[in-house]
Amino acid sequence: MKKLVLILTSMALNGALWSQALDSQVDELVGSISEKVIEWRRDIHQFPELSNREFETSAKVAAHLRSLGLEVKTEIAHTGVVGILHGDQS
């Protein structure tokens, strides 16, 4: 997550000069998480849940958001999950 923030900050500060470096960094970040995302997709599709009854899926999403340090609200519109990212400013 810190790398992503650094990349976005770099984008804002360096204009066109960051374009190629950013592409490379984005590719690297995507590569580093793609296997995990594929694993999640396969798991969700292997154990499908009916619409508005995605209890296992929402529990997995909530657990992952908590592992990232986010505040998590669950049971939004039944099985919805919201992750709240708090910054240092109001």
N, CA, C and O atoms as a CHARMM CRD file, in Angstrom:
* protein
*
  360
    1    1 MET  N      0.82300  -1.18100   0.00000 PROA 1      0.00000
    2    1 MET  CA     0.00000   0.00000   0.00000 PROA 1      0.00000
    3    1 MET  C      0.87100   1.25000   0.00000 PROA 1      0.00000
    4    1 MET  O      0.55700   2.23100  -0.67300 PROA 1      0.00000
    5    2 LYS  N      1.97000   1.21100   0.76000 PROA 2      0.00000
    6    2 LYS  CA     2.86600   2.36500   0.80200 PROA 2      0.00000
    7    2 LYS  C      3.46600   2.63000  -0.57300 PROA 2      0.00000
    8    2 LYS  O      3.64900   3.78200  -0.96600 PROA 2      0.00000
    9    3 LYS  N      3.77100   1.55700  -1.30300 PROA 3      0.00000
   10    3 LYS  CA     4.32500   1.72700  -2.64100 PROA 3      0.00000
   11    3 LYS  C      3.32100   2.42600  -3.54900 PROA 3      0.00000
   12    3 LYS  O      3.68800   3.29900  -4.33500 PROA 3      0.00000
   13    4 LEU  N      2.05200   2.03800  -3.43800 PROA 4      0.00000
   14    4 LEU  CA     1.01900   2.64700  -4.26600 PROA 4      0.00000
   15    4 LEU  C      0.90200   4.13400  -3.96200 PROA 4      0.00000
   16    4 LEU  O      0.77200   4.94400  -4.88000 PROA 4      0.00000
   17    5 VAL  N      0.94500   4.50000  -2.69400 PROA 5      0.00000
   18    5 VAL  CA     0.88800   5.90600  -2.31200 PROA 5      0.00000
   19    5 VAL  C      2.08800   6.65400  -2.88300 PROA 5      0.00000
   20    5 VAL  O      1.94500   7.76700  -3.38700 PROA 5      0.00000
   21    6 LEU  N      3.26800   6.04600  -2.80600 PROA 6      0.00000
   22    6 LEU  CA     4.46400   6.67600  -3.36600 PROA 6      0.00000
   23    6 LEU  C      4.34900   6.84800  -4.87400 PROA 6      0.00000
   24    6 LEU  O      4.75600   7.87200  -5.42300 PROA 6      0.00000
   25    7 ILE  N      3.80000   5.85900  -5.52800 PROA 7      0.00000
   26    7 ILE  CA     3.62900   5.94100  -6.97800 PROA 7      0.00000
   27    7 ILE  C      2.67900   7.08200  -7.33100 PROA 7      0.00000
   28    7 ILE  O      2.96500   7.87800  -8.22500 PROA 7      0.00000
   29    8 LEU  N      1.55200   7.16000  -6.63200 PROA 8      0.00000
   30    8 LEU  CA     0.57500   8.20600  -6.91800 PROA 8      0.00000
   31    8 LEU  C      1.14300   9.58700  -6.61500 PROA 8      0.00000
   32    8 LEU  O      0.88200  10.54100  -7.34900 PROA 8      0.00000
   33    9 THR  N      1.90800   9.70000  -5.55000 PROA 9      0.00000
   34    9 THR  CA     2.55200  10.97100  -5.22300 PROA 9      0.00000
   35    9 THR  C      3.54100  11.34300  -6.31100 PROA 9      0.00000
   36    9 THR  O      3.61300  12.49600  -6.73700 PROA 9      0.00000
   37   10 SER  N      4.29400  10.36600  -6.74900 PROA 10     0.00000
   38   10 SER  CA     5.25900  10.58700  -7.82400 PROA 10     0.00000
   39   10 SER  C      4.55200  11.07700  -9.08400 PROA 10     0.00000
   40   10 SER  O      5.05000  11.96900  -9.77100 PROA 10     0.00000
   41   11 MET  N      3.40700  10.50300  -9.38400 PROA 11     0.00000
   42   11 MET  CA     2.63500  10.92500 -10.55600 PROA 11     0.00000
   43   11 MET  C      2.29000  12.40300 -10.46300 PROA 11     0.00000
   44   11 MET  O      2.44900  13.14600 -11.43200 PROA 11     0.00000
   45   12 ALA  N      1.82200  12.82400  -9.30900 PROA 12     0.00000
   46   12 ALA  CA     1.38700  14.20200  -9.13600 PROA 12     0.00000
   47   12 ALA  C      2.55000  15.17900  -9.22500 PROA 12     0.00000
   48   12 ALA  O      2.37800  16.29300  -9.71900 PROA 12     0.00000
   49   13 LEU  N      3.71700  14.78900  -8.76100 PROA 13     0.00000
   50   13 LEU  CA     4.85700  15.70100  -8.69900 PROA 13     0.00000
   51   13 LEU  C      5.68200  15.76600  -9.97400 PROA 13     0.00000
   52   13 LEU  O      6.25300  16.81500 -10.27400 PROA 13     0.00000
   53   14 ASN  N      5.76000  14.71500 -10.70900 PROA 14     0.00000
   54   14 ASN  CA     6.72000  14.64200 -11.80400 PROA 14     0.00000
   55   14 ASN  C      6.12000  14.72700 -13.20600 PROA 14     0.00000
   56   14 ASN  O      6.86400  14.63100 -14.18200 PROA 14     0.00000
   57   15 GLY  N      4.82800  14.89900 -13.34300 PROA 15     0.00000
   58   15 GLY  CA     4.22200  15.06200 -14.65800 PROA 15     0.00000
   59   15 GLY  C      4.55700  13.93000 -15.60500 PROA 15     0.00000
   60   15 GLY  O      4.49600  12.76000 -15.22700 PROA 15     0.00000
   61   16 ALA  N      4.90900  14.26800 -16.82600 PROA 16     0.00000
   62   16 ALA  CA     5.13800  13.27800 -17.88600 PROA 16     0.00000
   63   16 ALA  C      6.37600  12.42300 -17.65100 PROA 16     0.00000
   64   16 ALA  O      6.47800  11.33100 -18.21000 PROA 16     0.00000
   65   17 LEU  N      7.31500  12.88900 -16.84300 PROA 17     0.00000
   66   17 LEU  CA     8.56000  12.14300 -16.62700 PROA 17     0.00000
   67   17 LEU  C      8.33500  10.79900 -15.94000 PROA 17     0.00000
   68   17 LEU  O      9.14700   9.88700 -16.09500 PROA 17     0.00000
   69   18 TRP  N      7.27000  10.66500 -15.20100 PROA 18     0.00000
   70   18 TRP  CA     7.04400   9.44300 -14.44200 PROA 18     0.00000
   71   18 TRP  C      6.37500   8.35600 -15.24400 PROA 18     0.00000
   72   18 TRP  O      6.29300   7.22200 -14.77000 PROA 18     0.00000
   73   19 SER  N      5.89100   8.64700 -16.44000 PROA 19     0.00000
   74   19 SER  CA     5.05500   7.72200 -17.19800 PROA 19     0.00000
   75   19 SER  C      5.65100   6.32300 -17.34900 PROA 19     0.00000
   76   19 SER  O      5.00100   5.34100 -16.99400 PROA 19     0.00000
   77   20 GLN  N      6.86100   6.21600 -17.86300 PROA 20     0.00000
   78   20 GLN  CA     7.45900   4.89700 -18.07700 PROA 20     0.00000
   79   20 GLN  C      7.76900   4.20500 -16.75700 PROA 20     0.00000
   80   20 GLN  O      7.53200   3.00600 -16.61700 PROA 20     0.00000
   81   21 ALA  N      8.29400   4.94600 -15.79500 PROA 21     0.00000
   82   21 ALA  CA     8.60100   4.36200 -14.49200 PROA 21     0.00000
   83   21 ALA  C      7.32600   3.87900 -13.82400 PROA 21     0.00000
   84   21 ALA  O      7.31100   2.81600 -13.20400 PROA 21     0.00000
   85   22 LEU  N      6.26100   4.65300 -13.94800 PROA 22     0.00000
   86   22 LEU  CA     4.98300   4.27500 -13.34900 PROA 22     0.00000
   87   22 LEU  C      4.45400   2.98800 -13.96700 PROA 22     0.00000
   88   22 LEU  O      4.00900   2.08700 -13.25600 PROA 22     0.00000
   89   23 ASP  N      4.50500   2.90600 -15.30100 PROA 23     0.00000
   90   23 ASP  CA     4.04900   1.68800 -15.97200 PROA 23     0.00000
   91   23 ASP  C      4.78300   0.47500 -15.42600 PROA 23     0.00000
   92   23 ASP  O      4.17000  -0.56000 -15.16300 PROA 23     0.00000
   93   24 SER  N      6.07800   0.59700 -15.25800 PROA 24     0.00000
   94   24 SER  CA     6.89500  -0.50100 -14.75200 PROA 24     0.00000
   95   24 SER  C      6.50200  -0.85200 -13.31700 PROA 24     0.00000
   96   24 SER  O      6.37800  -2.02800 -12.97400 PROA 24     0.00000
   97   25 GLN  N      6.30600   0.17000 -12.48300 PROA 25     0.00000
   98   25 GLN  CA     5.93900  -0.07500 -11.08500 PROA 25     0.00000
   99   25 GLN  C      4.54500  -0.68700 -10.96900 PROA 25     0.00000
  100   25 GLN  O      4.31900  -1.58200 -10.15400 PROA 25     0.00000
  101   26 VAL  N      3.61700  -0.20100 -11.78500 PROA 26     0.00000
  102   26 VAL  CA     2.26300  -0.76600 -11.77100 PROA 26     0.00000
  103   26 VAL  C      2.31500  -2.22600 -12.19800 PROA 26     0.00000
  104   26 VAL  O      1.68700  -3.07900 -11.57000 PROA 26     0.00000
  105   27 ASP  N      3.04900  -2.51600 -13.24800 PROA 27     0.00000
  106   27 ASP  CA     3.19600  -3.90300 -13.69600 PROA 27     0.00000
  107   27 ASP  C      3.76700  -4.77700 -12.57600 PROA 27     0.00000
  108   27 ASP  O      3.31000  -5.90000 -12.36200 PROA 27     0.00000
  109   28 GLU  N      4.76100  -4.25600 -11.86900 PROA 28     0.00000
  110   28 GLU  CA     5.37600  -5.00300 -10.77300 PROA 28     0.00000
  111   28 GLU  C      4.37200  -5.24200  -9.64500 PROA 28     0.00000
  112   28 GLU  O      4.28200  -6.35000  -9.11400 PROA 28     0.00000
  113   29 LEU  N      3.61800  -4.20200  -9.27900 PROA 29     0.00000
  114   29 LEU  CA     2.62300  -4.35000  -8.20800 PROA 29     0.00000
  115   29 LEU  C      1.52400  -5.32900  -8.60000 PROA 29     0.00000
  116   29 LEU  O      1.11600  -6.16800  -7.79600 PROA 29     0.00000
  117   30 VAL  N      1.04800  -5.22100  -9.83300 PROA 30     0.00000
  118   30 VAL  CA     0.01600  -6.14000 -10.31200 PROA 30     0.00000
  119   30 VAL  C      0.55100  -7.57100 -10.29400 PROA 30     0.00000
  120   30 VAL  O     -0.14600  -8.49300  -9.86900 PROA 30     0.00000
  121   31 GLY  N      1.76500  -7.75000 -10.74700 PROA 31     0.00000
  122   31 GLY  CA     2.37200  -9.08300 -10.74400 PROA 31     0.00000
  123   31 GLY  C      2.50200  -9.65900  -9.34500 PROA 31     0.00000
  124   31 GLY  O      2.36600 -10.86600  -9.14600 PROA 31     0.00000
  125   32 SER  N      2.76500  -8.78600  -8.37500 PROA 32     0.00000
  126   32 SER  CA     2.96400  -9.27100  -7.00700 PROA 32     0.00000
  127   32 SER  C      1.66800  -9.72000  -6.33600 PROA 32     0.00000
  128   32 SER  O      1.70500 -10.49300  -5.37900 PROA 32     0.00000
  129   33 ILE  N      0.52200  -9.24500  -6.82900 PROA 33     0.00000
  130   33 ILE  CA    -0.74600  -9.63600  -6.19500 PROA 33     0.00000
  131   33 ILE  C     -1.64200 -10.48100  -7.09600 PROA 33     0.00000
  132   33 ILE  O     -2.67300 -10.97900  -6.64400 PROA 33     0.00000
  133   34 SER  N     -1.26600 -10.64800  -8.35100 PROA 34     0.00000
  134   34 SER  CA    -2.15700 -11.33300  -9.28700 PROA 34     0.00000
  135   34 SER  C     -2.46000 -12.77000  -8.87800 PROA 34     0.00000
  136   34 SER  O     -3.59400 -13.22400  -9.02900 PROA 34     0.00000
  137   35 GLU  N     -1.46800 -13.49100  -8.36400 PROA 35     0.00000
  138   35 GLU  CA    -1.72300 -14.88000  -7.95000 PROA 35     0.00000
  139   35 GLU  C     -2.75400 -14.94100  -6.82800 PROA 35     0.00000
  140   35 GLU  O     -3.61100 -15.82500  -6.81800 PROA 35     0.00000
  141   36 LYS  N     -2.67400 -14.00500  -5.88100 PROA 36     0.00000
  142   36 LYS  CA    -3.61700 -13.97700  -4.76400 PROA 36     0.00000
  143   36 LYS  C     -5.02600 -13.64000  -5.26700 PROA 36     0.00000
  144   36 LYS  O     -6.00400 -14.23700  -4.81600 PROA 36     0.00000
  145   37 VAL  N     -5.13000 -12.69700  -6.18800 PROA 37     0.00000
  146   37 VAL  CA    -6.43300 -12.31800  -6.74000 PROA 37     0.00000
  147   37 VAL  C     -7.04400 -13.49800  -7.49800 PROA 37     0.00000
  148   37 VAL  O     -8.24500 -13.74600  -7.39300 PROA 37     0.00000
  149   38 ILE  N     -6.23300 -14.21700  -8.25000 PROA 38     0.00000
  150   38 ILE  CA    -6.72000 -15.40500  -8.96300 PROA 38     0.00000
  151   38 ILE  C     -7.20000 -16.45900  -7.96800 PROA 38     0.00000
  152   38 ILE  O     -8.22600 -17.10500  -8.18200 PROA 38     0.00000
  153   39 GLU  N     -6.45100 -16.62600  -6.88200 PROA 39     0.00000
  154   39 GLU  CA    -6.85600 -17.57500  -5.83500 PROA 39     0.00000
  155   39 GLU  C     -8.21000 -17.17900  -5.24500 PROA 39     0.00000
  156   39 GLU  O     -9.07000 -18.03800  -5.05100 PROA 39     0.00000
  157   40 TRP  N     -8.41000 -15.89900  -4.95900 PROA 40     0.00000
  158   40 TRP  CA    -9.70500 -15.42800  -4.42600 PROA 40     0.00000
  159   40 TRP  C    -10.83700 -15.70300  -5.41300 PROA 40     0.00000
  160   40 TRP  O    -11.90100 -16.19400  -5.03500 PROA 40     0.00000
  161   41 ARG  N    -10.59300 -15.38000  -6.68200 PROA 41     0.00000
  162   41 ARG  CA   -11.62700 -15.58000  -7.69600 PROA 41     0.00000
  163   41 ARG  C    -12.00700 -17.05200  -7.80400 PROA 41     0.00000
  164   41 ARG  O    -13.18900 -17.38900  -7.87000 PROA 41     0.00000
  165   42 ARG  N    -11.01100 -17.92100  -7.82200 PROA 42     0.00000
  166   42 ARG  CA   -11.29600 -19.35700  -7.92000 PROA 42     0.00000
  167   42 ARG  C    -12.07500 -19.84900  -6.70700 PROA 42     0.00000
  168   42 ARG  O    -13.00700 -20.64300  -6.84400 PROA 42     0.00000
  169   43 ASP  N    -11.69600 -19.38000  -5.52200 PROA 43     0.00000
  170   43 ASP  CA   -12.39000 -19.78500  -4.30600 PROA 43     0.00000
  171   43 ASP  C    -13.85200 -19.32200  -4.32300 PROA 43     0.00000
  172   43 ASP  O    -14.76100 -20.08600  -3.99800 PROA 43     0.00000
  173   44 ILE  N    -14.06000 -18.06700  -4.70400 PROA 44     0.00000
  174   44 ILE  CA   -15.42400 -17.52400  -4.74100 PROA 44     0.00000
  175   44 ILE  C    -16.28000 -18.27700  -5.75800 PROA 44     0.00000
  176   44 ILE  O    -17.45500 -18.54600  -5.50700 PROA 44     0.00000
  177   45 HSD  N    -15.69000 -18.61800  -6.91100 PROA 45     0.00000
  178   45 HSD  CA   -16.45700 -19.33700  -7.93000 PROA 45     0.00000
  179   45 HSD  C    -16.61900 -20.81900  -7.61400 PROA 45     0.00000
  180   45 HSD  O    -17.57100 -21.45000  -8.07400 PROA 45     0.00000
  181   46 GLN  N    -15.70500 -21.37700  -6.83900 PROA 46     0.00000
  182   46 GLN  CA   -15.82600 -22.78900  -6.46900 PROA 46     0.00000
  183   46 GLN  C    -16.95200 -22.99600  -5.46100 PROA 46     0.00000
  184   46 GLN  O    -17.57900 -24.05500  -5.42700 PROA 46     0.00000
  185   47 PHE  N    -17.20400 -21.97400  -4.63900 PROA 47     0.00000
  186   47 PHE  CA   -18.25200 -22.05000  -3.62800 PROA 47     0.00000
  187   47 PHE  C    -19.22600 -20.89300  -3.82000 PROA 47     0.00000
  188   47 PHE  O    -19.26800 -19.96900  -3.00700 PROA 47     0.00000
  189   48 PRO  N    -20.01600 -20.94700  -4.90800 PROA 48     0.00000
  190   48 PRO  CA   -20.91200 -19.82700  -5.20500 PROA 48     0.00000
  191   48 PRO  C    -22.00600 -19.68200  -4.14600 PROA 48     0.00000
  192   48 PRO  O    -22.42400 -20.65000  -3.51200 PROA 48     0.00000
  193   49 GLU  N    -22.44600 -18.44400  -3.98300 PROA 49     0.00000
  194   49 GLU  CA   -23.52600 -18.15200  -3.04600 PROA 49     0.00000
  195   49 GLU  C    -24.61600 -17.38500  -3.78000 PROA 49     0.00000
  196   49 GLU  O    -24.34000 -16.65200  -4.73000 PROA 49     0.00000
  197   50 LEU  N    -25.83700 -17.55600  -3.34100 PROA 50     0.00000
  198   50 LEU  CA   -26.95200 -16.86000  -3.96800 PROA 50     0.00000
  199   50 LEU  C    -26.83700 -15.35700  -3.73400 PROA 50     0.00000
  200   50 LEU  O    -26.24600 -14.90300  -2.75400 PROA 50     0.00000
  201   51 SER  N    -27.41300 -14.60400  -4.65500 PROA 51     0.00000
  202   51 SER  CA   -27.41100 -13.15600  -4.55300 PROA 51     0.00000
  203   51 SER  C    -28.03300 -12.70300  -3.23800 PROA 51     0.00000
  204   51 SER  O    -29.08200 -13.20000  -2.82800 PROA 51     0.00000
  205   52 ASN  N    -27.37800 -11.76500  -2.59200 PROA 52     0.00000
  206   52 ASN  CA   -27.78700 -11.22300  -1.29900 PROA 52     0.00000
  207   52 ASN  C    -27.71900 -12.26100  -0.17500 PROA 52     0.00000
  208   52 ASN  O    -28.31200 -12.07600   0.88800 PROA 52     0.00000
  209   53 ARG  N    -26.99700 -13.34700  -0.41900 PROA 53     0.00000
  210   53 ARG  CA   -26.77300 -14.38500   0.59300 PROA 53     0.00000
  211   53 ARG  C    -25.29700 -14.78100   0.58900 PROA 53     0.00000
  212   53 ARG  O    -24.95800 -15.93200   0.86300 PROA 53     0.00000
  213   54 GLU  N    -24.43400 -13.83600   0.28300 PROA 54     0.00000
  214   54 GLU  CA   -23.00500 -14.09500   0.14500 PROA 54     0.00000
  215   54 GLU  C    -22.30100 -13.99100   1.49600 PROA 54     0.00000
  216   54 GLU  O    -21.38900 -13.18200   1.66700 PROA 54     0.00000
  217   55 PHE  N    -22.72500 -14.80400   2.44100 PROA 55     0.00000
  218   55 PHE  CA   -22.21000 -14.70000   3.80900 PROA 55     0.00000
  219   55 PHE  C    -20.73300 -15.07900   3.90600 PROA 55     0.00000
  220   55 PHE  O    -19.96500 -14.38300   4.56900 PROA 55     0.00000
  221   56 GLU  N    -20.33100 -16.15400   3.26600 PROA 56     0.00000
  222   56 GLU  CA   -18.92700 -16.58100   3.30800 PROA 56     0.00000
  223   56 GLU  C    -18.03400 -15.58300   2.56000 PROA 56     0.00000
  224   56 GLU  O    -16.95300 -15.22800   3.02800 PROA 56     0.00000
  225   57 THR  N    -18.50400 -15.14400   1.40000 PROA 57     0.00000
  226   57 THR  CA   -17.72900 -14.17800   0.61800 PROA 57     0.00000
  227   57 THR  C    -17.54200 -12.88200   1.39500 PROA 57     0.00000
  228   57 THR  O    -16.43000 -12.35800   1.46300 PROA 57     0.00000
  229   58 SER  N    -18.61300 -12.35800   1.98200 PROA 58     0.00000
  230   58 SER  CA   -18.49200 -11.10000   2.71500 PROA 58     0.00000
  231   58 SER  C    -17.60600 -11.26300   3.95000 PROA 58     0.00000
  232   58 SER  O    -16.90200 -10.32800   4.33000 PROA 58     0.00000
  233   59 ALA  N    -17.63200 -12.43000   4.57600 PROA 59     0.00000
  234   59 ALA  CA   -16.75000 -12.67600   5.72800 PROA 59     0.00000
  235   59 ALA  C    -15.28200 -12.65800   5.28800 PROA 59     0.00000
  236   59 ALA  O    -14.42600 -12.12800   5.99700 PROA 59     0.00000
  237   60 LYS  N    -14.99400 -13.23700   4.12200 PROA 60     0.00000
  238   60 LYS  CA   -13.62400 -13.23700   3.60700 PROA 60     0.00000
  239   60 LYS  C    -13.16800 -11.82300   3.26400 PROA 60     0.00000
  240   60 LYS  O    -12.03500 -11.44400   3.56000 PROA 60     0.00000
  241   61 VAL  N    -14.04800 -11.04500   2.64000 PROA 61     0.00000
  242   61 VAL  CA   -13.71300  -9.66000   2.29600 PROA 61     0.00000
  243   61 VAL  C    -13.46200  -8.85500   3.56200 PROA 61     0.00000
  244   61 VAL  O    -12.48100  -8.11600   3.64200 PROA 61     0.00000
  245   62 ALA  N    -14.34200  -8.99300   4.55500 PROA 62     0.00000
  246   62 ALA  CA   -14.18900  -8.25700   5.81400 PROA 62     0.00000
  247   62 ALA  C    -12.88200  -8.63100   6.50600 PROA 62     0.00000
  248   62 ALA  O    -12.17100  -7.75900   7.00700 PROA 62     0.00000
  249   63 ALA  N    -12.56600  -9.91400   6.53400 PROA 63     0.00000
  250   63 ALA  CA   -11.32000 -10.35800   7.18000 PROA 63     0.00000
  251   63 ALA  C    -10.09600  -9.76800   6.47600 PROA 63     0.00000
  252   63 ALA  O     -9.14400  -9.34700   7.13200 PROA 63     0.00000
  253   64 HSD  N    -10.12100  -9.73700   5.16100 PROA 64     0.00000
  254   64 HSD  CA    -8.97900  -9.18500   4.43100 PROA 64     0.00000
  255   64 HSD  C     -8.85100  -7.68200   4.68900 PROA 64     0.00000
  256   64 HSD  O     -7.74700  -7.18300   4.90500 PROA 64     0.00000
  257   65 LEU  N     -9.95800  -6.97100   4.66700 PROA 65     0.00000
  258   65 LEU  CA    -9.90100  -5.53100   4.93600 PROA 65     0.00000
  259   65 LEU  C     -9.36200  -5.26100   6.34100 PROA 65     0.00000
  260   65 LEU  O     -8.57700  -4.33500   6.54300 PROA 65     0.00000
  261   66 ARG  N     -9.78500  -6.06700   7.30200 PROA 66     0.00000
  262   66 ARG  CA    -9.26500  -5.91500   8.67400 PROA 66     0.00000
  263   66 ARG  C     -7.75800  -6.18200   8.71100 PROA 66     0.00000
  264   66 ARG  O     -7.01700  -5.50200   9.42100 PROA 66     0.00000
  265   67 SER  N     -7.31300  -7.17600   7.94000 PROA 67     0.00000
  266   67 SER  CA    -5.87600  -7.49000   7.92000 PROA 67     0.00000
  267   67 SER  C     -5.05400  -6.33700   7.34300 PROA 67     0.00000
  268   67 SER  O     -3.85500  -6.23800   7.60100 PROA 67     0.00000
  269   68 LEU  N     -5.69200  -5.47300   6.56800 PROA 68     0.00000
  270   68 LEU  CA    -5.02600  -4.29300   6.02000 PROA 68     0.00000
  271   68 LEU  C     -5.08100  -3.11000   6.98100 PROA 68     0.00000
  272   68 LEU  O     -4.54200  -2.04000   6.69700 PROA 68     0.00000
  273   69 GLY  N     -5.74000  -3.31600   8.12400 PROA 69     0.00000
  274   69 GLY  CA    -5.81500  -2.26100   9.12200 PROA 69     0.00000
  275   69 GLY  C     -6.98100  -1.30300   8.94500 PROA 69     0.00000
  276   69 GLY  O     -7.01200  -0.24200   9.56900 PROA 69     0.00000
  277   70 LEU  N     -7.93700  -1.66500   8.10200 PROA 70     0.00000
  278   70 LEU  CA    -9.09100  -0.80200   7.88000 PROA 70     0.00000
  279   70 LEU  C    -10.17200  -1.06600   8.92000 PROA 70     0.00000
  280   70 LEU  O    -10.30500  -2.17200   9.44400 PROA 70     0.00000
  281   71 GLU  N    -10.93500  -0.02100   9.20000 PROA 71     0.00000
  282   71 GLU  CA   -12.15200  -0.20100  10.00100 PROA 71     0.00000
  283   71 GLU  C    -13.17000  -0.85200   9.06800 PROA 71     0.00000
  284   71 GLU  O    -13.28300  -0.45600   7.90800 PROA 71     0.00000
  285   72 VAL  N    -13.90300  -1.83600   9.55500 PROA 72     0.00000
  286   72 VAL  CA   -14.81800  -2.58300   8.69200 PROA 72     0.00000
  287   72 VAL  C    -16.23400  -2.52500   9.25100 PROA 72     0.00000
  288   72 VAL  O    -16.46900  -2.77400  10.43400 PROA 72     0.00000
  289   73 LYS  N    -17.16600  -2.19000   8.37100 PROA 73     0.00000
  290   73 LYS  CA   -18.59700  -2.23600   8.69000 PROA 73     0.00000
  291   73 LYS  C    -19.19100  -3.37600   7.87000 PROA 73     0.00000
  292   73 LYS  O    -18.94700  -3.48000   6.66800 PROA 73     0.00000
  293   74 THR  N    -19.96500  -4.22200   8.52200 PROA 74     0.00000
  294   74 THR  CA   -20.56800  -5.36200   7.82400 PROA 74     0.00000
  295   74 THR  C    -22.08500  -5.26400   7.89300 PROA 74     0.00000
  296   74 THR  O    -22.65100  -4.37400   8.52900 PROA 74     0.00000
  297   75 GLU  N    -22.71100  -6.20100   7.22400 PROA 75     0.00000
  298   75 GLU  CA   -24.16900  -6.29100   7.15600 PROA 75     0.00000
  299   75 GLU  C    -24.78600  -5.02500   6.57600 PROA 75     0.00000
  300   75 GLU  O    -25.86100  -4.60000   7.00200 PROA 75     0.00000
  301   76 ILE  N    -24.11100  -4.42900   5.61400 PROA 76     0.00000
  302   76 ILE  CA   -24.63600  -3.28000   4.89200 PROA 76     0.00000
  303   76 ILE  C    -25.56200  -3.82400   3.80900 PROA 76     0.00000
  304   76 ILE  O    -25.12500  -4.56800   2.93100 PROA 76     0.00000
  305   77 ALA  N    -26.82900  -3.45500   3.87000 PROA 77     0.00000
  306   77 ALA  CA   -27.82500  -3.96700   2.91000 PROA 77     0.00000
  307   77 ALA  C    -27.77000  -5.49800   2.87000 PROA 77     0.00000
  308   77 ALA  O    -27.83900  -6.10400   1.80000 PROA 77     0.00000
  309   78 HSD  N    -27.64900  -6.08900   4.01000 PROA 78     0.00000
  310   78 HSD  CA   -27.68100  -7.53800   4.24900 PROA 78     0.00000
  311   78 HSD  C    -26.28900  -8.16700   4.28900 PROA 78     0.00000
  312   78 HSD  O    -25.83200  -8.57100   5.35800 PROA 78     0.00000
  313   79 THR  N    -25.60600  -8.25700   3.14300 PROA 79     0.00000
  314   79 THR  CA   -24.29100  -8.91100   3.14600 PROA 79     0.00000
  315   79 THR  C    -23.16500  -7.99000   2.67200 PROA 79     0.00000
  316   79 THR  O    -22.06200  -8.45800   2.38900 PROA 79     0.00000
  317   80 GLY  N    -23.43100  -6.70000   2.58400 PROA 80     0.00000
  318   80 GLY  CA   -22.42000  -5.75800   2.11400 PROA 80     0.00000
  319   80 GLY  C    -21.33000  -5.52800   3.14600 PROA 80     0.00000
  320   80 GLY  O    -21.53800  -5.70600   4.34600 PROA 80     0.00000
  321   81 VAL  N    -20.16300  -5.12900   2.65500 PROA 81     0.00000
  322   81 VAL  CA   -19.00300  -4.85000   3.50100 PROA 81     0.00000
  323   81 VAL  C    -18.40900  -3.52000   3.04900 PROA 81     0.00000
  324   81 VAL  O    -18.26900  -3.26100   1.85300 PROA 81     0.00000
  325   82 VAL  N    -18.06500  -2.68200   4.02400 PROA 82     0.00000
  326   82 VAL  CA   -17.42700  -1.40600   3.72000 PROA 82     0.00000
  327   82 VAL  C    -16.14900  -1.31400   4.53400 PROA 82     0.00000
  328   82 VAL  O    -16.15600  -1.54600   5.74300 PROA 82     0.00000
  329   83 GLY  N    -15.05000  -0.97400   3.86600 PROA 83     0.00000
  330   83 GLY  CA   -13.78400  -0.73400   4.53100 PROA 83     0.00000
  331   83 GLY  C    -13.55200   0.76400   4.62100 PROA 83     0.00000
  332   83 GLY  O    -13.64700   1.46800   3.61500 PROA 83     0.00000
  333   84 ILE  N    -13.25000   1.25700   5.81400 PROA 84     0.00000
  334   84 ILE  CA   -13.05400   2.69500   6.02500 PROA 84     0.00000
  335   84 ILE  C    -11.58300   2.96200   6.29600 PROA 84     0.00000
  336   84 ILE  O    -11.00300   2.44200   7.24900 PROA 84     0.00000
  337   85 LEU  N    -11.00000   3.77800   5.44300 PROA 85     0.00000
  338   85 LEU  CA    -9.59700   4.15000   5.57700 PROA 85     0.00000
  339   85 LEU  C     -9.53900   5.52500   6.23500 PROA 85     0.00000
  340   85 LEU  O    -10.02200   6.51100   5.67900 PROA 85     0.00000
  341   86 HSD  N     -8.94900   5.57900   7.41200 PROA 86     0.00000
  342   86 HSD  CA    -8.81100   6.83400   8.13300 PROA 86     0.00000
  343   86 HSD  C     -7.44300   7.43700   7.83600 PROA 86     0.00000
  344   86 HSD  O     -6.42400   6.75100   7.91400 PROA 86     0.00000
  345   87 GLY  N     -7.42500   8.71800   7.49600 PROA 87     0.00000
  346   87 GLY  CA    -6.17600   9.42700   7.27700 PROA 87     0.00000
  347   87 GLY  C     -5.76900  10.18200   8.52300 PROA 87     0.00000
  348   87 GLY  O     -6.43800  10.09100   9.55300 PROA 87     0.00000
  349   88 ASP  N     -4.65000  10.94700   8.44000 PROA 88     0.00000
  350   88 ASP  CA    -4.20600  11.68500   9.61300 PROA 88     0.00000
  351   88 ASP  C     -4.88200  13.04600   9.71600 PROA 88     0.00000
  352   88 ASP  O     -4.69600  13.75100  10.70800 PROA 88     0.00000
  353   89 GLN  N     -5.66300  13.42600   8.70900 PROA 89     0.00000
  354   89 GLN  CA    -6.33700  14.71500   8.73700 PROA 89     0.00000
  355   89 GLN  C     -7.84800  14.51000   8.72000 PROA 89     0.00000
  356   89 GLN  O     -8.34900  13.47200   8.28900 PROA 89     0.00000
  357   90 SER  N     -8.56000  15.53000   9.20300 PROA 90     0.00000
  358   90 SER  CA   -10.02600  15.41200   9.24700 PROA 90     0.00000
  359   90 SER  C    -10.61800  15.49900   7.85400 PROA 90     0.00000
  360   90 SER  O    -11.83600  15.41900   7.69500 PROA 90     0.00000
